[in-house]
Structures are given as C-alpha cells and as structure tokens.
Amino acid sequence: MAKYEYFIKRTSKSSQIYYKIIPASSQCAQKGLNIEIGSGLMHEYDFEDSESSYFSDGKLIYGVLGILHIYPTSYLVVISELNDSKVLRVDGKEIYEIKKVEILSLSGKKKTKNKSYEDGLSKLLSSGFYFSYELDLTRRLQRGKGDDRYWWNRNMYEDFKTYGISSSWAIKLIQGYVGYSKIIVNSANLELTLISRRRTGMAGTRYSRRGIDDEGNTANFVETEQILKFEDYILSFVQIRGSVPAFWEQTGISADLNLTRTLELDRQAFDKHFNDMIGEYGKLVWANLLNNKRSYEMKLIRRFEELVKMYAGSNNRYLYFNFHQECSKNNFKVMEQKLKLGSCSNFLGFLVKQRGRVDKRQVGVLRTNCLDCLDRTNICQAFYALKAFVNQLEFFKNAGVLNEDSVSQAQNNCPDEGASPFPNLLDNYTAIQLINCMKSIRKMWAENGDEISRQYAGTGSTSTEVTVNGKTSIKGKITHKMTSIERFFKNNINSKDDVRQDSIDFLTGSHKQFSSLAGREVDTTVKEKESEYSQINTYTLCVFSWNIAGNEPKYEMDFVNVFKSDEFHPSPDIAVIGFQETLPLNALNCLKGHDKGRVEALKSHAEDALDDLDPEAGYKFVSQSPMVGLLIMVFAKENLIGRITDVCSTKVKSGFGGNVGNKGGVMVRLELDNTSICFCCAHLESGQKKEKERRQNLKEVVESGFSDKPSRYNFMNHDVKIFFGDLNFRINLPYDDVIGIIDDMTEYNKDDKMSILLNNDQLNQCRMDYSWLYHYKEMPIKFLPTYKYDKKSDTYDTSKKRRVPAWTDRILWHHNEEESKDKGSQYISPILYERRETNFSDHRPVVAYFEIHAHRHCSEKKAKIKNTIASKKATSFIVKKPSYDPAETQVKKEFGDDFDLFSSPPKKEQHIHLDLNVNRAHPKTKEEVKRPTPNKDSPLDDLLQFDNNLIDIREKKQDDGNLIDFSSKTRQMPHPGHRFYPHAHSMHGRNPYVQIQGPIQGVHNGFGMQNHFPMYTPKPMGFFNSNTGTKGPRMRASVPRKPSADLIGKAAPNNVPQKKAMPRTEEFFKF
C-alpha cells in the first residue's frame, strides 16, 4: 500500500490564524484537521473534495506526529520527508524511516526562544525513527496489543485526546532499527525481519542515563525481535538488552563508576524490573558480559550478583562471561560453550504461527548486558540469533518444509568463526541459500548494533566487523580505537550530547521545560483530589547539624553521646545528619574536594550513634552528598526502606563566584510514600558584616540545586523543605553587649534577655525582609548562641577578634500550607528544637525533631480518577468554534442565522456583554424544551462541547437573598468582586481555553443575566447562539461600551425590565 499523504497550509479567517490539514491520498481517513495558532485549539471535521483546490499551494506531508510543548511555546510536528532508500515491505505492509520533520510554532511568531531545542529535535528525529500506517511496531508478534513503552511520540498526542480528535491521526514512532531481507528457497520467499525497539523509560544518552530508576526502567533497554516468514509459517524470537539494574553512575572525564544507593534501596527498583521481565516474557536468563579484571566493573558485578541471588529460582538463571578475556585473539566460538547458547535457545523457545494459529510460544527471554549494552552485547546477541536461526531450520526440517540434507549441511557450516560459508556445498543450492540467510542475519545485526550505538553513544558500533565476519582484522582494530576516541570526545567534551539528551527528554515528556497545557490541567485537578486516593502516615524525623571546625573525626568526638538527648525522645524513623567543615577549608582541600576517609569515618560514627539510640530499629543508610567540608547523610529504619523512592543528591558551590565548594549547599531529596522531601545542608559566607553575601548564597543554593532535572526536583517544589546548617547569620549588637546580656541571664529574666538578642538576629531580620525566607519557619529558640567558643572550652571567644556570639547553626523548615489545608493535614509538625553540649568544636550542634505526615497514594484509585477527569476535560470547553466555511455553512443550515460564532478576542480594556436567557416551558404543559443533541453526522458533534460545570446558583443563596459568592467554584484566589446575583447561570471557562475572572458584576434579569467580564487574558473564544424555543438556550455575545459606573457593584435597579421566570424542574441543568 502506498504511503499516506496530506496537505498542510497556514491560513486565516478574519483575525484567526490556523494550520489546516487535509488528506491528499485515498488511503487516508477522509477527515480534515484545524489547529488554531495562538490558543492551540483543535477541530476535526469531515473532509469535502471541494476543499482540495484550496490547497494547490499547500505543503505535502506524510503524517502528524503531534503537539510538542517547550515552555512557553507549543509546536505542531509533521513528517515532511521519508527515507525512500529504507522503505521496507513486510507481509505486504510498509515500514518507513523518517528523514525530515517540520516543527511549526503555534505561538504565531516566526522566531522563538527555543531555536536550539527545535534544531536538536529536528536532528534527533531525522534518523533511527520508524513507523507504519498499518502495523503497530510497538507490538511484538506474541503480544496481544501494542506496548506504549516503545511509543516515542505518545506524549505528543495528549492534546489530541483532550480535544477528542480521532485516533486515525496517530502515528506510533519507535526508535531503534528495522531491517529486512528476502531470499528464494525452494521456489518460495524466505523473509527475514529484524526489529529493535528502544523503551522510552529512562531513555537517553550514554553518560546521562545509566542503571535503573525507581519505576524499574533501565537505561538503553532494547527489545529485538527476529522474524522468519516461510510459506505458511511465521517464526519469531525475542531477546532484550538493558543496563545493569542497579543505581549507578559514571562522572568526570575519568568516568568513575559510583553506586549511588544502598543494596536495600537498589532491591526495591530491581524487584519492579524483575517482576516486569517475568510478567512480560516468562523465564529469564541474565547474560552478564562485564569485565571482572577492571575494578570499576567489578564493583558493578558484585552488586548485580547480590541482587540476582535474591531471586534465585528455576525461572531465573544467571550466566557470567568475561567477554574481553574469553574472546581475545578472535576466539568468539567460546561464547557458545561458556554461555550455553544452544541449551539457552532450547530453554526459552520461539514463537510459531501457522496460518494465523499459534502452535508454539516463546516461554522466556535472554537479557544481555555489558557496561553500555552496545558492542559486547550486540556481538553476543548476534551469535545467539544465529543459534536460534539454526533451531528454526531444525523446526522446518521436522515439519517437512525444508529438505533434511540441506538443513544439516547449513547447520554444519554455520560460520561461527568467520570461515568460508560455502565449503563443499556447490551441489546443494538450498543449503547455499540458507547460509546466505545467515549472512543476511549477520549483516542486519551489524547494522542494528551501529544504529543502537548511535542513538545511545553518538557513534557507530566498535564491533561491526566482528558481527559481520565473526572475527576482526588490523583495520577493524584501528577502527575500534578511532570510534572509542570519538565516543570519549562526544560524551565528555562535546556539548552536543547534552542537546541530544534535551531532545529525548522533550519527546518523552520528562524535560523540565516540557509543559503540556492540557495535561497539566488534568494533573492539577488530580492533585486537588489527592485526599480521595491517599491515606496519611505519620513518621518521626530528626535533623542534626554540627560544624566540627575541621577537626578529624576521632574517638574523642564522642558522637554517640552527642547525638542522643538527655531527655527521652522516640527514636526517629528518618535521621538526617549534616556536618560543616569536616576538614580545614584551606586552598588545597578546596581544590581536592572531600576527603573520602573522613566521610567514611563520620558515616561510621553516625551508624554507631543510631544503633545505640535504638538497636532494634536496624537503621539503613539511604544516601549522602559530600562537597569539600560539607556532608549530608540520610538514614532510615529498616521497615521504612520500602516506602522511600526517587532518592537523589546534588551539590551547589557558592564560594568564589560559584567555582569553589568551600561554601554552598549539599542536598538529598526523596519521596516518602508519595510526599516529596528535600534536605539541604548549607555553609554560607562568614563574617559579621556579610549579610548581603549570605542572602545571595541562599538564593544560589536554592535555585541551582537539581537544575539539570525536571522542575519537580527544584528545592522549592517539594512538599517539605528542610534548610539547615551553619548559615553564619550573626547578632547585630556589640560583643560586650551580647556577652553582658548572656552573663546577666537568669532563670527569671531569660525570656526578656533572649528577646533582645533574637530581635537583633540577622536571620530573623532577613526572614522579615527577604521574600524567599518569609514563609520559612523556625521553632522558638530557647538555647544560648551556638558560636563561637574558645577551643576545648565552654567560654565564648576571647581571642583578639572577639567574635560576637551568635546562632549561626539553624534549622528552618517549610511546607505548602495551602495544599496541606486542601488535603486536610499539614505535611510537617515541629516537636522540639535544642542544642547539644560538647566542646569538641567551636560550634555547638543543634537538633530538631518533626513529625512528617506523608501521603500514600492508591495507584488504582488515582488512575481511575485521572481517567475520569481526562475524559471530562475532552468535553469541558465552552465551545470549539469552526474556522472554515463548509462546516459553518452546515451550522447555518441546521440552526439558522441566529447561530453566531465569535473568534476575535476583546482587548483588555473592553468588556464582553453576555445576555443569557434560559427559557423552559412549564412542566404541566408537557411542552418541554431540551438542549439540542448534535447529530452524529453533523460537524457540531466535534465543534460544540459544553462546559460540564454549568451551575444553578440559586442553590447557593445567601441569607440576605441578594448576593451569592461564586469564587469557591473557581480555582482563582477569592476576589471581593466575584459576586453573582440570584438565578444567574454561568459557564466557567477553564485555562488555557477561556479563563473568565472578576471582578464580575451582574444584573438580575429573571432567568437571564447581563454580565460584564473583563478578560483575564485576550484569548480567542466563542459563544453558542441558537434560536430559543425547541432549539434550547439562546446566547448572544458582543463587545459594547463599558457598563454604567452606577451599576457596578450594586444590586439590580427596580426599573430593569424583567422577563417572566419559568418554573424550575429537576432536570433543568442536565444535558
């Protein structure tokens, strides 16, 4: 079947500009699509042949990929060119590779601020993306339906769903590889197809995406299906590759490998990944090709094997094979022996379909990994593919489809070691053709390796020659080295790798600037209903902060006794311990970074203190983040580990213009149940008179943390924020005055004396003046200043500098109070705030206890609520107006000239005058007037959709009978001008389509109302106007002069002509 073709044209009607798309070939569904520029409103309609002439100058395209949102602009993405050299015809159906796309701005501006993103996306989509008009490439043959985890442009169709656009426009893109070969065997076509699909979960580039995420997705996860079609049979087998399923990363030019979470936290994600694999494929065989002679890979091997052993069983097998060591000197045949490829193929099986009937199923899958899951993995998978092909030939022999001698000779001459594939076979044409099939398999697997490598690492595979020939030459070794150098350059020096990652994140919807307005509207509404699908669990949190003044953490630190209180406190469920100045802050240490030995020593002290506090709790290490002298560590009780997810850490340097880590902040964020918490341990600029610099430090730390991640990771966007450490804020009083106040302090005057000091505390003053800190809270300080003491003394500084005593060590907290009120519970409640006594340092440590009220979601209830809201959103807009003549003509034909459409927005200073008259016959007359139901064949079916939030405000009368407060039905903040009069009815438009906001004044007019709406933003809108009587409600919209000032804010005057109010029936507002 020929490719689908469409015409697209930018056109306008009145002041409205839109893109219009119509079919250009008979294969396409005979539907037209209008997408309005500016608002993004979409409308689908029945296409009429008469429109074709209007598109003589239109641009030819081959499909619509959807709407892409890059804040603050939305884009229409269409396929403008196909790679004709790679059109594949599989089973009579064609598969295409995209060569070029057009990214069309819907902002109305030719140039946008997102030019670099647009160019990056265009380049990304120009290679390695495949689709078919008739085949669902996301579905492997054995699967009953498509798998959206391989649908790369799925997020781009969210707006289509919201606007109720039919699925006929949807094109499912996969990223990966598609290869096809056809060979004549026994006068019949033997067709070979190889399809690789990369998952969108944790998709990205080589160093940006490693390991696993909290949902069980692994980096570079690829499902590869090899399909063999011969006569009435279709045979298929699948194998997969994916990064080692643990939390790990490689950083810096030396690519140091770090395990970023503990075994307990790794296990949670591994469990999800393992269950996904078993549920999807059945039996699971792990083939681990890492090199145990390399220390950094050995670290990963140990963690991997620890995890796999936890799930040992008959359906879970683990094979280790040191590829580099075993296959040196072209000794690739050893793979079959060591990896037991033959028995593995028999153990897992393959799919057999005959004339559409499934005779045999694949019962398991081989999952192969190396470090990058590229070169070593591709060679191993190619050899396994050849072994599976041999087993499939055996099946054909047993089924009597192929000659036994031909199959046997082909099997015996399988080119495992690169030998000539044709010895002594010139007399057996069929055997030669079967061996040609093997050569085709090798070639396709080499191309597959190249393509997957380009997508993940930015270069081709280093092992192409081995995959094709079964061995490597001197030329191949040189090519291998050159490709490795190119990879290093691209991954570590060239910023284009970051551009590719941004482009992938936009496609998958995970970029921090990805903002689907329709999707965001649904998510916001779902969050407002959180109480309906969540329960609240309470946990105890301890936050401990100590500046140890560069002292080495030895035994005399006595951290066990310092950490615990003299008074009884319940052992915390979560303990957050922060240190400042863990080493002297000299130039050398600032350049070297943190001291690993000291970090491990402090971690050991912390573990001992927690074990002493509650030996039965079994505290587990969660995460840490060190930076020069700063260190934050998080621990949790063992029974809580399963409730902690999405743990990550970061560091922000603010010393010397943000280049040195002697000052700044370290952060750890996590999800407790479904409540996000971020802890920041900071060390700010020192000095009595450097308050301004400290404010700047605060701003830098808060704004820069997790800047490379989606916006929800931003410090300010967490449900609970804890900001603590040596903040270095001082007291604005002379040294002698402060010392005198402290010395004069007694049990009876302590509160008064403390008030004097606290009133002059820089942080308290800063919280009043600095808007960012205004909402942050601190428990009442009832302890003496924590800084600065003489060395090994309880006496404040007596040196020549005579530093003023101050509360430099602080613990601040904040949570979203409005959200907490909506959910019926605060996220956090303070318990105590105190300092601990020790002269190990010139600072005294401080500790705070809190209760965290975490929300735990029921995923099934949440999904159900989200689906309900999303379906309602598709019909919740006031009116979707047509913007083309054919449909408008049809509208006039069906409803008469009294049906008016308005698409021009009013100016900000203008008011819309809306005269709404709702008439209904008396129920006793039996002549009821019903709202018109659009005919299925009418364009109105998609054009006119009414807001579901039509409200009978008579049910909300106040006692005085005059005014009704309507603001509670909107999501805007209450406004004193939001008033409606009795019997008034309004349809409330929701952002981003039409947002009507007060102050609103109305004049009572029976069942009708005259309202004046200053527009919130000048966005296009339309009103439904139809005849009264049997045609239902009648609305008129116009832009008149401003209302009389005498009427604004006043009750309806008695001289306003009143229309006869009709009696109300129960079903009045049901339609």
Secondary structure, 3 states (H helix, E strand, C coil): CCCCCEEEEEEEECCEEEEEEEECCCCCCCEEEEEECCCCCEEEEECCHHHHHHHCCCEEECCEEEEEEECCEEEEEEEEEECHHHCEEECCEEEEEEEEEEEEECCCCCCCCCHHHHHHHHHHCCCCEEECCCCCCCCCCCCCCCCHHHCCCHHHHHHHHHCCCCHHHCCCCEEEEEEEEEEEECCEEEEEEEEEEECCCCCCCCCCCCCECCCCCECCCEEEEEEEEECCEEEEEEEEECCCCCCEEEECCCCEEEECCCHHHHHHHHHHHHHHHHHHHCEEEEEECCCCCCHHHHHHHHHHHHHHHCCCECCEEEEECCHHHHCHHHCCCHHHHHCCHHHHHHHHCCEEEECCEEEECCCEEEEEECCCCCHHHHHHHHHHHHHHHHHHHHHHHHCCCCCHHHHHHHHHCCCCCCCCCCCCCCCCHHHHHHHHHHHHHHHHHHHHHHHHHHHHHCCCCCCHHHHHHCCCCHHHHHHHHHHHHHHHHHHHCCCHHHHHHHHHHHHHCCCCCECCHHHHHHHHHHHHCHHHCEEEEEEEEEEEEEECCCCCCCHHHCHHHHHCCCCCCCCCCEEEEEEECCCCCCHHHHHHCCCHHHHHHHHHHHHHHHHHHCCCCCCEEEEEEEECCEEEEEEECHHHHHHEEEEEEEEEEEECCCCEEEEEEEEEEEEECCEEEEEEEEECCCCCCCHHHHHHHHHHHHHHCCCCCCHHHCHHHCCEEEEEEECCCCECCCHHHHHHHHHHCCCCCHHHHHHHHHHCEHHHHHHHHCHHHHCCECCCCCCCCCECECCCCCCECCCCCCCCCECCEEEEEEECHHHHHHHCCCCEEEEEEEECCCCCCCCCCEEEEEEEEEEEECHHHHHHHHHHHHHHHCCCCCCCCCCCHHHHHHHHHHHCCCCCCCCCCCCCCCEEEEEEECCCCCHHHCCCCCCCCCCCCCCHHHHCCCCCCCEEHHHHCCCCCCCEECHHHCCCCCCCCEEECCCCEECCCCCCCCCECCCEEEEEECCEEEEEEEECCCCCCCCCCCCCHHHCCEEEEECCCCCCCCCCCCCCCCCCCCCCCCCCCCCCCCC
